[in-house]
C-alpha cells in the first residue's frame, strides 16, 4: 500500500502522485480515473525496479491535515 496525493490542476484535471516513489505521477479527467491510473503507475514502477534488480523504496510518508 502506498500513500497518494490527489488534487486538481489548473485545467481541472485530477493529478495523483506517490511521494514514496519519486516521479510516479498520473492523472485523469475524473478523480476515479486518476486513482485507477496511479494504481497502475505504482505497479509498473515497482515492477520496473524489481526487473532491474533495484531496491523498492519503503513507504515512509505520513500525511497530516493542518
Backbone torsions as a table, in degrees:
resi	resn	phi	psi	omega
1	UNK	NA	141.2	-179.0
2	UNK	-130.7	144.7	173.2
3	UNK	-79.8	142.7	-178.2
4	UNK	-131.6	137.3	171.6
5	UNK	-95.9	136.5	-179.9
6	UNK	-136.0	133.9	-176.1
7	UNK	-159.3	167.2	176.4
8	UNK	-96.2	146.0	176.8
9	UNK	-93.4	-176.1	-176.2
10	UNK	-65.5	-18.1	178.7
11	UNK	-95.5	-0.1	179.7
12	UNK	89.1	1.9	175.6
13	UNK	-79.1	152.8	177.0
14	UNK	-89.9	132.0	179.1
15	UNK	-114.4	136.0	177.7
16	UNK	-129.0	131.3	178.1
17	UNK	-136.9	149.8	-178.4
18	UNK	-111.1	100.7	-174.3
19	UNK	-60.3	-29.2	-178.1
20	UNK	-77.5	-8.8	176.0
21	UNK	-121.6	89.7	-174.1
22	UNK	-51.2	128.3	178.9
23	UNK	84.6	-0.5	179.7
24	UNK	-85.6	97.3	-175.2
25	UNK	-135.6	144.0	174.8
26	UNK	-144.2	178.2	179.4
27	UNK	-154.5	173.6	177.5
28	UNK	-165.0	164.4	178.2
29	UNK	-74.4	-24.7	176.3
30	UNK	-123.9	163.2	178.0
31	UNK	-61.2	-42.5	-179.0
32	UNK	-62.7	-41.2	179.0
33	UNK	-65.3	-41.2	178.5
34	UNK	-62.9	-38.4	178.9
35	UNK	-66.4	-44.1	177.1
36	UNK	-60.2	-43.7	-177.5
37	UNK	-67.4	-39.1	-179.6
38	UNK	-71.0	-33.0	175.5
39	UNK	-60.7	-44.0	178.3
40	UNK	-64.9	-42.3	-179.8
41	UNK	-62.8	-41.0	178.3
42	UNK	-62.2	-46.8	179.7
43	UNK	-61.3	-43.1	179.4
44	UNK	-67.2	-39.5	179.1
45	UNK	-60.3	-50.0	-178.8
46	UNK	-65.5	-41.1	177.8
47	UNK	-59.9	-42.0	179.9
48	UNK	-64.3	-41.7	177.7
49	UNK	-61.6	-45.8	-178.9
50	UNK	-63.9	-41.2	179.0
51	UNK	-62.9	-33.3	-179.9
52	UNK	-87.8	1.7	179.6
53	UNK	70.8	23.8	-179.3
54	UNK	-97.3	152.3	179.9
55	UNK	-69.5	144.7	176.3
56	UNK	-91.8	120.5	-179.5
57	UNK	-59.1	142.1	176.7
58	UNK	-76.7	154.6	172.7
59	UNK	-70.7	120.4	-174.4
60	UNK	-132.1	8.7	-176.9
61	UNK	-98.6	147.4	174.6
62	UNK	-128.9	129.1	-177.3
63	UNK	-102.1	138.5	176.6
64	UNK	-130.7	145.3	174.8
65	UNK	-104.6	115.4	-177.6
66	UNK	-123.9	NA	NA
